[in-house]
Amino acid sequence: MAERNFTPDEANAALAEVRPLVERMVDAKGELDLAEERRDEASRHISGNGGGIQPRELASLQEAVDQAILELGKAIDAIQELGVVVKDIDTGLVDFPSVRDGEPVLLCWRLGEDEVAFWHRLEDGFAGRQPL
């Protein structure tokens, strides 16, 4: 897929579709973290004394991890199909490729912000965000 460039207005208009996908991505990442924690705790328990955990329970815990990975992947894919770049799955940080003064830049948005109001050069990253 060719990279799409967004104007600030286009990026803000896209938030109607992007925001729920980013929310889904962050939620799926939280579910994945929780599912992995539960599975890992059961694995530690088994390796410690092995008692009380049925193989079926461990398989169920692994299925929860696998399902969370699948959901996370679907959310990320849906965001990327819109031409938006996922930067941080924990905080919901995404970038919209753009051009500013003839230079490729990224319009930066994070879940919880009202609008796309920042940009940064490709090499600067989040720390180099500047107001539009």
DSSP file (Angstrom, degrees, kcal/mol; ACC not computed):
  #  RESIDUE AA STRUCTURE BP1 BP2  ACC     N-H-->O    O-->H-N    N-H-->O    O-->H-N    TCO  KAPPA ALPHA  PHI   PSI    X-CA   Y-CA   Z-CA
    1    1 A M              0   0    0      0, 0.0     2,-0.1     0, 0.0     3,-0.1   0.000 360.0 360.0 360.0 131.8    0.0    0.0    0.0
    2    2 A A        -     0   0    0      1,-0.1     2,-0.2     0, 0.0     0, 0.0  -0.426 360.0-100.7 -69.4 145.0    1.3    3.4   -0.9
    3    3 A E        -     0   0    0     -2,-0.1     2,-0.4     1,-0.1    -1,-0.1  -0.476  35.5-141.8 -70.1 133.6    1.9    5.8    2.0
    4    4 A R        -     0   0    0     -2,-0.2     2,-0.4    79,-0.2    -1,-0.1  -0.758   5.9-145.8 -94.5 139.6   -0.9    8.3    2.4
    5    5 A N        -     0   0    0     -2,-0.4     2,-0.4    91,-0.1    93,-0.3  -0.914  14.2-155.4-105.9 136.0   -0.2   11.9    3.4
    6    6 A F        -     0   0    0     91,-3.5    93,-0.4    -2,-0.4   101,-0.1  -0.844   9.1-141.7-108.4 141.8   -2.7   13.7    5.6
    7    7 A T     >  -     0   0    0     -2,-0.4     4,-2.6    91,-0.1     5,-0.2  -0.585  39.3-104.1 -83.3 163.7   -3.3   17.4    6.0
    8    8 A P  H  > S+     0   0    0      0, 0.0     4,-2.4     0, 0.0   108,-0.2   0.909 124.6  50.9 -56.0 -40.6   -4.1   18.4    9.5
    9    9 A D  H  > S+     0   0    0      1,-0.2     4,-2.3     2,-0.2     5,-0.2   0.907 110.8  47.9 -63.8 -41.4   -7.8   18.8    8.6
   10   10 A E  H  > S+     0   0    0      2,-0.2     4,-2.1     1,-0.2    -1,-0.2   0.895 110.9  51.3 -66.0 -39.7   -7.8   15.3    7.0
   11   11 A A  H  X S+     0   0    0     -4,-2.6     4,-0.8     2,-0.2    -2,-0.2   0.925 111.6  46.9 -63.4 -43.9   -6.1   13.8   10.1
   12   12 A N  H >< S+     0   0    0     -4,-2.4     3,-0.6     1,-0.2     4,-0.4   0.891 111.7  50.3 -66.0 -38.8   -8.7   15.4   12.4
   13   13 A A  H >< S+     0   0    0     -4,-2.3     3,-1.1     1,-0.2     4,-0.3   0.867 106.4  56.8 -64.9 -35.0  -11.5   14.2   10.2
   14   14 A A  H >X S+     0   0    0     -4,-2.1     4,-2.8     1,-0.2     3,-1.5   0.699  85.4  81.9 -70.0 -19.1  -10.0   10.7   10.3
   15   15 A L  H <X S+     0   0    0     -4,-0.8     4,-2.6    -3,-0.6    -1,-0.2   0.802  78.2  68.2 -58.7 -28.3  -10.2   10.6   14.1
   16   16 A A  H <4 S+     0   0    0     -3,-1.1    -1,-0.3    -4,-0.4    -2,-0.2   0.859 115.5  27.1 -58.8 -33.5  -13.9    9.7   13.9
   17   17 A E  H <> S+     0   0    0     -3,-1.5     4,-0.9    -4,-0.3    -2,-0.2   0.789 124.2  49.8 -94.8 -35.2  -12.7    6.3   12.5
   18   18 A V  H  X S+     0   0    0     -4,-2.8     4,-2.7     1,-0.2     5,-0.3   0.903  99.9  62.8 -73.9 -42.6   -9.2    6.2   14.1
   19   19 A R  H  X S+     0   0    0     -4,-2.6     4,-2.7     1,-0.2     5,-0.2   0.913 104.6  45.5 -54.3 -51.0  -10.2    6.9   17.7
   20   20 A P  H  > S+     0   0    0      0, 0.0     4,-2.2     0, 0.0    -1,-0.2   0.860 113.7  51.0 -64.2 -31.1  -12.4    3.8   18.2
   21   21 A L  H  X S+     0   0    0     -4,-0.9     4,-2.3     2,-0.2    -2,-0.2   0.904 110.9  47.7 -69.1 -40.0   -9.8    1.6   16.6
   22   22 A V  H  X S+     0   0    0     -4,-2.7     4,-2.7     2,-0.2     5,-0.2   0.898 110.8  51.6 -67.3 -39.7   -7.1    3.0   18.9
   23   23 A E  H  X S+     0   0    0     -4,-2.7     4,-2.6    -5,-0.3    -2,-0.2   0.927 110.8  48.6 -59.4 -43.9   -9.4    2.5   21.9
   24   24 A R  H  X S+     0   0    0     -4,-2.2     4,-2.6    -5,-0.2    -2,-0.2   0.893 111.2  50.6 -62.4 -40.3   -9.8   -1.1   20.8
   25   25 A M  H  X S+     0   0    0     -4,-2.3     4,-2.3     2,-0.2    -2,-0.2   0.936 112.0  45.7 -63.6 -47.7   -6.1   -1.5   20.3
   26   26 A V  H  X S+     0   0    0     -4,-2.7     4,-2.2     2,-0.2    -2,-0.2   0.907 114.2  49.1 -64.1 -42.0   -5.3   -0.1   23.8
   27   27 A D  H  X S+     0   0    0     -4,-2.6     4,-2.5    -5,-0.2    -1,-0.2   0.922 110.9  50.0 -62.1 -43.9   -8.0   -2.3   25.4
   28   28 A A  H  X S+     0   0    0     -4,-2.6     4,-2.5     1,-0.2    -2,-0.2   0.883 109.4  51.7 -63.4 -37.9   -6.7   -5.4   23.5
   29   29 A K  H  X S+     0   0    0     -4,-2.3     4,-2.6    60,-0.2    -1,-0.2   0.906 109.8  49.5 -65.3 -40.3   -3.2   -4.7   24.8
   30   30 A G  H  X S+     0   0    0     -4,-2.2     4,-2.3     2,-0.2    -2,-0.2   0.912 111.5  48.6 -62.9 -42.3   -4.5   -4.4   28.3
   31   31 A E  H  X S+     0   0    0     -4,-2.5     4,-2.8     2,-0.2    -2,-0.2   0.892 111.1  51.2 -63.5 -39.9   -6.4   -7.7   27.9
   32   32 A L  H  X S+     0   0    0     -4,-2.5     4,-2.8    36,-0.2     5,-0.3   0.935 109.5  49.4 -62.9 -46.6   -3.2   -9.3   26.5
   33   33 A D  H  X S+     0   0    0     -4,-2.6     4,-2.2     1,-0.2    -2,-0.2   0.925 114.2  45.8 -58.4 -45.0   -1.1   -8.1   29.4
   34   34 A L  H  X S+     0   0    0     -4,-2.3     4,-2.4     2,-0.2    -2,-0.2   0.914 113.2  49.0 -65.0 -44.4   -3.7   -9.4   31.9
   35   35 A A  H  X S+     0   0    0     -4,-2.8     4,-2.5     1,-0.2    30,-0.2   0.899 112.2  48.7 -64.2 -40.8   -4.0  -12.8   30.1
   36   36 A E  H  X S+     0   0    0     -4,-2.8     4,-2.9     2,-0.2     5,-0.2   0.897 110.0  52.2 -66.0 -39.2   -0.2  -13.2   29.9
   37   37 A E  H  X S+     0   0    0     -4,-2.2     4,-2.3    -5,-0.3    -2,-0.2   0.928 111.3  46.5 -61.9 -45.1    0.1  -12.4   33.6
   38   38 A R  H  X S+     0   0    0     -4,-2.4     4,-2.1     2,-0.2    -2,-0.2   0.924 114.9  46.6 -63.5 -44.8   -2.6  -15.0   34.5
   39   39 A R  H  X S+     0   0    0     -4,-2.5     4,-2.3    22,-0.2    -2,-0.2   0.924 113.5  48.4 -63.2 -44.5   -0.9  -17.6   32.3
   40   40 A D  H  X S+     0   0    0     -4,-2.9     4,-2.5     1,-0.2    -1,-0.2   0.874 109.4  52.8 -65.9 -37.3    2.5  -16.9   33.6
   41   41 A E  H  X S+     0   0    0     -4,-2.3     4,-2.2    -5,-0.2    -1,-0.2   0.914 110.4  48.0 -63.1 -42.5    1.3  -17.0   37.2
   42   42 A A  H  X S+     0   0    0     -4,-2.1     4,-2.4     2,-0.2    -2,-0.2   0.897 111.2  51.1 -64.6 -39.6   -0.2  -20.5   36.6
   43   43 A S  H  X S+     0   0    0     -4,-2.3     4,-2.5     2,-0.2    -2,-0.2   0.900 110.0  49.1 -64.6 -40.6    3.1  -21.6   34.9
   44   44 A R  H  X S+     0   0    0     -4,-2.5     4,-1.8     2,-0.2    -1,-0.2   0.900 110.5  51.6 -64.4 -39.5    5.1  -20.4   37.9
   45   45 A H  H  X>S+     0   0    0     -4,-2.2     4,-2.5     2,-0.2     5,-1.8   0.922 110.3  48.5 -62.8 -44.1    2.7  -22.2   40.2
   46   46 A I  H  <5S+     0   0    0     -4,-2.4    -2,-0.2     1,-0.2    -1,-0.2   0.926 113.2  46.3 -61.9 -45.2    3.1  -25.4   38.2
   47   47 A S  H  <5S+     0   0    0     -4,-2.5    -1,-0.2     1,-0.2    -2,-0.2   0.770 112.8  53.1 -71.3 -22.7    6.9  -25.2   38.2
   48   48 A G  H  <5S-     0   0    0     -4,-1.8    -2,-0.2    -5,-0.2    -1,-0.2   0.960 143.3 -25.8 -75.6 -53.8    6.9  -24.4   41.9
   49   49 A N  T  <5S-     0   0    0     -4,-2.5    -3,-0.2    -5,-0.1    -2,-0.2   0.452  72.1-136.6-140.9  -9.6    4.9  -27.3   43.2
   50   50 A G      < +     0   0    0     -5,-1.8     3,-0.5     1,-0.2     2,-0.2   0.408  56.9 132.4  73.8  -4.5    2.7  -28.4   40.3
   51   51 A G        +     0   0    0     -6,-0.3    -1,-0.2     1,-0.2    -2,-0.1  -0.538  58.1  12.8 -90.5 148.9   -0.4  -28.8   42.3
   52   52 A G  S    S+     0   0    0     -2,-0.2     2,-0.6     1,-0.1    -1,-0.2   0.324  90.2 107.8  84.2  -7.0   -3.9  -27.6   41.7
   53   53 A I        -     0   0    0     -3,-0.5    -1,-0.1   -11,-0.1     3,-0.0  -0.917  56.2-149.8-109.2 119.4   -3.6  -26.6   38.1
   54   54 A Q    >>  -     0   0    0     -2,-0.6     4,-1.9     1,-0.1     3,-0.7  -0.599  21.8-123.1 -83.1 145.5   -5.3  -28.8   35.5
   55   55 A P  H 3> S+     0   0    0      0, 0.0     4,-2.4     0, 0.0     5,-0.2   0.860 114.5  57.7 -54.8 -35.1   -3.9  -29.0   32.0
   56   56 A R  H 3> S+     0   0    0      2,-0.2     4,-2.1     1,-0.2     5,-0.1   0.876 104.5  51.2 -63.2 -37.6   -7.3  -27.8   30.7
   57   57 A E  H <> S+     0   0    0     -3,-0.7     4,-2.1     2,-0.2    -1,-0.2   0.913 110.1  48.2 -66.9 -42.7   -7.0  -24.7   32.8
   58   58 A L  H  X S+     0   0    0     -4,-1.9     4,-2.1     1,-0.2    -2,-0.2   0.897 111.1  51.3 -64.5 -39.6   -3.5  -23.9   31.5
   59   59 A A  H  X S+     0   0    0     -4,-2.4     4,-2.3     1,-0.2    -1,-0.2   0.892 109.1  51.1 -63.2 -39.3   -4.8  -24.5   27.9
   60   60 A S  H  X S+     0   0    0     -4,-2.1     4,-1.8     2,-0.2    -2,-0.2   0.885 108.5  51.1 -64.8 -39.4   -7.7  -22.1   28.6
   61   61 A L  H  X S+     0   0    0     -4,-2.1     4,-1.6     2,-0.2   -22,-0.2   0.890 110.5  49.0 -65.0 -39.1   -5.3  -19.4   29.9
   62   62 A Q  H  X S+     0   0    0     -4,-2.1     4,-2.8     1,-0.2    -2,-0.2   0.881 107.4  55.3 -68.0 -37.4   -3.1  -19.8   26.7
   63   63 A E  H  X S+     0   0    0     -4,-2.3     4,-2.6     1,-0.2    -1,-0.2   0.884 105.2  53.0 -61.0 -38.4   -6.3  -19.5   24.6
   64   64 A A  H  X S+     0   0    0     -4,-1.8     4,-2.1     2,-0.2    -1,-0.2   0.894 110.0  47.9 -64.0 -39.6   -7.0  -16.2   26.3
   65   65 A V  H  X S+     0   0    0     -4,-1.6     4,-2.4   -30,-0.2    -2,-0.2   0.944 112.3  49.0 -63.2 -48.2   -3.5  -15.0   25.4
   66   66 A D  H  X S+     0   0    0     -4,-2.8     4,-2.1     1,-0.2    -2,-0.2   0.893 111.4  49.4 -60.4 -40.9   -3.9  -16.1   21.8
   67   67 A Q  H  X S+     0   0    0     -4,-2.6     4,-2.5     2,-0.2    -1,-0.2   0.898 110.3  50.3 -65.8 -41.1   -7.3  -14.4   21.5
   68   68 A A  H  X S+     0   0    0     -4,-2.1     4,-2.5     2,-0.2   -36,-0.2   0.892 109.8  50.9 -65.1 -38.8   -6.0  -11.2   22.9
   69   69 A I  H  X S+     0   0    0     -4,-2.4     4,-2.5     2,-0.2    -2,-0.2   0.914 110.4  49.9 -62.7 -42.8   -3.1  -11.3   20.4
   70   70 A L  H  X S+     0   0    0     -4,-2.1     4,-2.3     2,-0.2    -2,-0.2   0.928 112.2  46.6 -61.5 -46.8   -5.5  -11.8   17.6
   71   71 A E  H  X S+     0   0    0     -4,-2.5     4,-2.2     2,-0.2    -2,-0.2   0.898 112.3  50.5 -64.1 -41.2   -7.7   -8.9   18.7
   72   72 A L  H  X S+     0   0    0     -4,-2.5     4,-2.5   -44,-0.2    -1,-0.2   0.928 110.6  49.6 -61.9 -45.1   -4.7   -6.6   19.1
   73   73 A G  H  X S+     0   0    0     -4,-2.5     4,-2.7     1,-0.2    -2,-0.2   0.891 109.2  51.9 -61.6 -41.2   -3.4   -7.6   15.6
   74   74 A K  H  X S+     0   0    0     -4,-2.3     4,-2.3     2,-0.2    -1,-0.2   0.916 110.8  47.7 -62.2 -43.3   -6.8   -6.9   14.1
   75   75 A A  H  X S+     0   0    0     -4,-2.2     4,-2.0     2,-0.2    -2,-0.2   0.929 113.3  47.3 -64.5 -45.4   -7.0   -3.4   15.7
   76   76 A I  H  X S+     0   0    0     -4,-2.5     4,-2.7     1,-0.2     5,-0.2   0.932 112.1  50.4 -61.9 -45.6   -3.4   -2.6   14.5
   77   77 A D  H  X S+     0   0    0     -4,-2.7     4,-2.3     1,-0.2    -1,-0.2   0.908 109.1  51.4 -58.6 -43.0   -4.1   -3.8   11.0
   78   78 A A  H  X S+     0   0    0     -4,-2.3     4,-0.7     2,-0.2    -1,-0.2   0.888 111.5  47.5 -63.9 -39.2   -7.3   -1.7   10.8
   79   79 A I  H ><>S+     0   0    0     -4,-2.0     5,-1.5     1,-0.2     3,-1.0   0.939 113.3  47.5 -65.6 -47.1   -5.4    1.4   11.9
   80   80 A Q  H ><5S+     0   0    0     -4,-2.7     3,-1.9     1,-0.3    -2,-0.2   0.827 102.1  63.5 -66.7 -32.0   -2.6    0.8    9.4
   81   81 A E  H 3<5S+     0   0    0     -4,-2.3    -1,-0.3     1,-0.3    -2,-0.2   0.769  98.4  57.4 -62.7 -23.8   -5.0    0.2    6.6
   82   82 A L  T <<5S-     0   0    0     -3,-1.0    -1,-0.3    -4,-0.7    -2,-0.2   0.516 124.8-105.3 -82.0  -5.3   -6.2    3.8    7.0
   83   83 A G  T < 5S+     0   0    0     -3,-1.9     2,-0.3     1,-0.3    -3,-0.2   0.564  78.4 134.4  91.8  10.4   -2.6    4.9    6.4
   84   84 A V      < -     0   0    0     -5,-1.5     2,-0.5    12,-0.1    -1,-0.3  -0.741  51.6-132.7 -97.0 142.0   -2.0    5.7   10.1
   85   85 A V  E     -A   95   0A   0     10,-3.1    10,-2.7    -2,-0.3     2,-0.4  -0.829  12.5-139.0 -99.7 123.8    1.2    4.6   11.8
   86   86 A V  E     +A   94   0A   0     -2,-0.5     8,-0.2     8,-0.2     3,-0.1  -0.688  28.8 166.7 -81.5 127.8    1.0    2.9   15.2
   87   87 A K  E     +     0   0A   0      6,-2.8     2,-0.3    -2,-0.4     7,-0.2   0.749  66.6  15.9-111.3 -36.9    3.7    4.2   17.6
   88   88 A D  E  >> -A   93   0A   0      5,-1.9     5,-1.7     1,-0.1     4,-1.5  -0.903  51.9-170.1-146.4 112.7    2.7    3.0   21.1
   89   89 A I  T  45S+     0   0    0     -2,-0.3   -60,-0.2     1,-0.2    -1,-0.1   0.694  87.9  56.3 -77.2 -18.5    0.1    0.3   21.7
   90   90 A D  T  45S+     0   0    0      1,-0.1    -1,-0.2   -61,-0.1   -60,-0.1   0.891 120.3  25.8 -77.9 -40.7    0.0    1.0   25.4
   91   91 A T  T  45S-     0   0    0      2,-0.1    20,-0.4    19,-0.0    -2,-0.2   0.541 106.1-115.1-102.0  -8.7   -0.9    4.7   25.3
   92   92 A G  T  <5 +     0   0    0     -4,-1.5    19,-1.4     1,-0.2     2,-0.5   0.884  52.1 167.7  76.1  38.6   -2.6    4.8   21.9
   93   93 A L  E   < +AB  88 110A   0     -5,-1.7    -6,-2.8    17,-0.2    -5,-1.9  -0.772   4.6 168.3 -89.5 125.2    0.0    7.0   20.2
   94   94 A V  E     -AB  86 109A   0     15,-2.9    15,-2.5    -2,-0.5     2,-0.4  -0.941  21.6-146.0-134.3 157.0   -0.4    7.2   16.4
   95   95 A D  E     -AB  85 108A   0    -10,-2.7   -10,-3.1    -2,-0.3    13,-0.2  -0.952   4.8-148.5-124.5 144.7    1.1    9.3   13.7
   96   96 A F  E     - B   0 107A   0     11,-3.0    11,-3.0    -2,-0.4   -12,-0.1  -0.957  27.8-124.0-109.1 114.6   -0.4   10.5   10.4
   97   97 A P  E     + B   0 106A   0      0, 0.0   -91,-3.5     0, 0.0     2,-0.3  -0.302  46.7 155.3 -57.6 142.0    2.2   10.9    7.6
   98   98 A S  E     - B   0 105A   0      7,-2.5     7,-2.4   -93,-0.3     2,-0.4  -0.901  39.9-117.9-154.4 178.5    2.2   14.4    6.3
   99   99 A V  E     - B   0 104A   0    -93,-0.4     2,-0.4    -2,-0.3     7,-0.0  -1.000  23.2-177.0-131.1 132.3    4.3   17.0    4.5
  100  100 A R  E >  S- B   0 103A   0      3,-2.9     3,-1.9    -2,-0.4    -2,-0.0  -0.984  75.2 -14.9-132.6 121.3    5.2   20.4    6.0
  101  101 A D  T 3  S-     0   0    0     -2,-0.4    -1,-0.1     1,-0.3     0, 0.0   0.877 128.8 -54.8  52.8  40.7    7.2   23.0    4.0
  102  102 A G  T 3  S+     0   0    0      1,-0.2    -1,-0.3     0, 0.0    -3,-0.0   0.457 117.2 112.6  77.7   1.0    8.1   20.2    1.5
  103  103 A E  E <  S-B  100   0A   0     -3,-1.9    -3,-2.9    18,-0.0     2,-0.2  -0.881  74.0-113.2-109.0 135.2    9.5   18.0    4.2
  104  104 A P  E     +B   99   0A   0      0, 0.0    18,-0.7     0, 0.0     2,-0.3  -0.494  49.6 161.1 -65.4 131.6    8.0   14.7    5.3
  105  105 A V  E     -BC  98 121A   0     -7,-2.4    -7,-2.5    -2,-0.2     2,-0.4  -0.818  35.2-116.4-139.0 177.5    6.7   14.9    8.9
  106  106 A L  E     -BC  97 120A   0     14,-2.7    14,-2.1    -2,-0.3     2,-0.5  -0.989  13.0-141.4-124.9 130.0    4.3   13.1   11.2
  107  107 A L  E     -BC  96 119A   0    -11,-3.0   -11,-3.0    -2,-0.4     2,-0.4  -0.805  30.9-144.9 -85.9 126.9    1.1   14.6   12.6
  108  108 A C  E     +BC  95 118A   0     10,-2.0    10,-0.9    -2,-0.5     9,-0.6  -0.799  26.2 166.5-109.2 132.5    1.0   13.2   16.1
  109  109 A W  E     -B   94   0A   0    -15,-2.5   -15,-2.9    -2,-0.4     2,-0.4  -0.999  12.2-166.0-142.9 143.0   -2.0   12.2   18.2
  110  110 A R  E >   -B   93   0A   0     -2,-0.3     3,-2.4   -17,-0.2   -17,-0.2  -0.981  39.0 -91.1-129.7 142.4   -2.5   10.2   21.4
  111  111 A L  T 3  S+     0   0    0    -19,-1.4     3,-0.1   -20,-0.4   -18,-0.0  -0.218 114.1  36.2 -49.7 131.9   -5.6    8.7   22.8
  112  112 A G  T 3  S+     0   0    0      1,-0.5    -1,-0.3     2,-0.0     2,-0.3   0.101  89.0 113.5 104.9 -19.9   -7.2   11.2   25.2
  113  113 A E    <   -     0   0    0     -3,-2.4    -1,-0.5     1,-0.1     3,-0.1  -0.625  65.8-137.3 -83.0 145.8   -6.3   14.2   23.1
  114  114 A D  S    S-     0   0    0     -2,-0.3     2,-0.3     1,-0.1    -1,-0.1   0.829  76.6  -4.9 -72.1 -33.1   -9.2   16.1   21.5
  115  115 A E  S    S-     0   0    0     -5,-0.1     2,-1.0  -100,-0.0    -5,-0.2  -0.943  82.3 -82.8-152.9 169.4   -7.6   16.6   18.1
  116  116 A V        +     0   0    0     -2,-0.3    -7,-0.2  -108,-0.2  -104,-0.1  -0.744  60.9 149.4 -78.5 107.9   -4.5   16.2   16.1
  117  117 A A        +     0   0    0     -2,-1.0    15,-2.3    -9,-0.6     2,-0.3   0.295  45.6  63.3-128.3   6.4   -2.7   19.3   17.3
  118  118 A F  E     -CD 108 131A   0    -10,-0.9   -10,-2.0    13,-0.3     2,-0.3  -0.911  50.0-174.8-134.6 159.4    1.0   18.4   17.1
  119  119 A W  E     -CD 107 130A   0     11,-2.3    11,-2.7    -2,-0.3     2,-0.3  -0.951   2.8-175.3-143.8 162.8    3.6   17.4   14.5
  120  120 A H  E     -C  106   0A   0    -14,-2.1   -14,-2.7    -2,-0.3     9,-0.1  -0.983  32.7 -97.8-155.6 157.4    7.2   16.3   14.5
  121  121 A R  E >>  -C  105   0A   0     -2,-0.3     4,-1.2     7,-0.3     3,-0.9  -0.332  43.6-106.7 -69.4 159.7   10.0   15.5   12.1
  122  122 A L  T 34 S+     0   0    0    -18,-0.7     3,-0.1     1,-0.3    -1,-0.1   0.877 119.5  43.4 -57.4 -40.1   10.5   11.8   11.3
  123  123 A E  T 34 S+     0   0    0      1,-0.2    -1,-0.3     2,-0.1   -18,-0.0   0.609 105.8  63.3 -84.6 -11.4   13.7   11.6   13.3
  124  124 A D  T <4 S-     0   0    0     -3,-0.9     4,-0.4     1,-0.1     3,-0.4   0.840  78.7-173.5 -86.0 -33.5   12.5   13.6   16.3
  125  125 A G    ><  -     0   0    0     -4,-1.2     3,-1.8     1,-0.2    -4,-0.1  -0.109  53.7 -33.9  68.4-170.4    9.7   11.4   17.6
  126  126 A F  G >  S+     0   0    0      1,-0.3     3,-1.8     2,-0.2    -1,-0.2   0.831 134.1  61.0 -55.6 -37.8    7.2   12.1   20.3
  127  127 A A  G 3  S+     0   0    0     -3,-0.4    -1,-0.3     1,-0.3    -2,-0.2   0.740 102.4  53.9 -63.4 -22.4    9.8   14.1   22.3
  128  128 A G  G <  S+     0   0    0     -3,-1.8    -1,-0.3    -4,-0.4    -7,-0.3   0.203  78.1 144.0 -98.0  16.1   10.1   16.6   19.4
  129  129 A R    <   -     0   0    0     -3,-1.8    -9,-0.2    -5,-0.1   -22,-0.1  -0.265  26.1-173.8 -59.2 139.0    6.3   17.3   19.2
  130  130 A Q  E     -D  119   0A   0    -11,-2.7   -11,-2.3     0, 0.0    -2,-0.1  -0.972  30.9 -99.6-130.8 147.1    5.5   20.9   18.2
  131  131 A P  E      D  118   0A   0      0, 0.0   -13,-0.3     0, 0.0   -14,-0.0  -0.346 360.0 360.0 -63.7 146.9    2.1   22.5   18.1
  132  132 A L              0   0    0    -15,-2.3   -14,-0.1  -124,-0.0   -16,-0.0   0.493 360.0 360.0 -68.0 360.0    0.6   22.8   14.6
